[in-house]
Amino acid sequence: MSDEQTDTGTGWPQPAGPARPGGPAGEPDPRPDAPDPDELSPLAPQGPAEREPGDEPAVEDAQAVEPVDDGATVDLSAVPRSGEPVAGSDGLAEPVGESAAPVAAGRSRWSTAGVMIAALLALLGFTLVVQLKTTSTDPTLGATRQEDLVRILSDLDARENRLQQDIRALEDSQRQLRSGEQGRQAALDEATRRADELGILAGTLPAVGPGLTVRFDAGAKPISANRVLDAVQELRGAGAEAMQISGGDGASVRIIASTYFLDGDNGSLVVEGRRLTAPFTITVIGDPATMRTALNIPGGVVASVRGVGGNVTFGEREVAEVSALHVPIKLEHARPVS
């Protein structure tokens, strides 16, 4: 270093010139209005003697602090004020200062709402998938043909219509019984009608009406009593009101609630203690289409008889006659409730 330069303590040489008022270098200026030496050099770092133990020089972005040009100018318009948006790393304007916290809170609230909506939509989709899978995998209706489903629906509709007619008839009878002067005659007519119905159900009165004949022809194996009983139960479920069974020899037996069936010798059938020979024919009064559909259900009576080599044939009758009578049952223990 030359004699014309002095050490200022900042590490930068300073040209020689007139000395500062106040005395030699390093001594304070004795004038009352003299500026603070620290204000004259605000960028002057602490010397080795002034650092506290453990203090380290600040390093920003892993780069050394460069000297500031005293003649450089600073554009204050480029410095963002508090509350004004600045460009973020993604190129979008972001607020600075006090307004940054509300925006962050708003984003957090929208993120939570979005998660909840996504969870609800996922739960709804899972429920719909389970419902569709349960409906589409019904084992009962899945193996049924379309025409069989139509027949079952027709059977249910016919049953509903019949029950609706019964309800209307009972309501009419109730109104007639409460009508005053006509009450006695209406009661007598109602009692007669009830007696006729009970006589038909008990098998003590003959009956006529639209119906069906069902003939069972044996194949390699005889028609068993169990298959005839299954046919009787299916006909009852389809709305049969009166039935009788006839054998190949012309003998007939009235079928009522207490009728039983047994297997006889040589393919014969024992009904109410009376022996009937094959083929067997059941005459039934009721809705022909409904009863025929009930016997033709997949896996039902017709399918079981044909499975052993037999055959079942139907004959619709506009007027079917059930003329076989059953001996009235004498009751020994049961009494009507008064």
Beta strands, then each sheet from edge to edge (+ up, - down):
strand 1: 5-7
strand 2: 13-15
strand 3: 85-87
strand 4: 93-95
strand 5: 207-217
strand 6: 242-246
strand 7: 252-255
strand 8: 261-263
strand 9: 269-271
strand 10: 274-276
strand 11: 280-285
strand 12: 311-322
sheet 1: 1+ 2-
sheet 2: 3+ 4-
sheet 3: 7+ 6- 11+ 5- 12+
sheet 4: 8+ 9- 10+
end
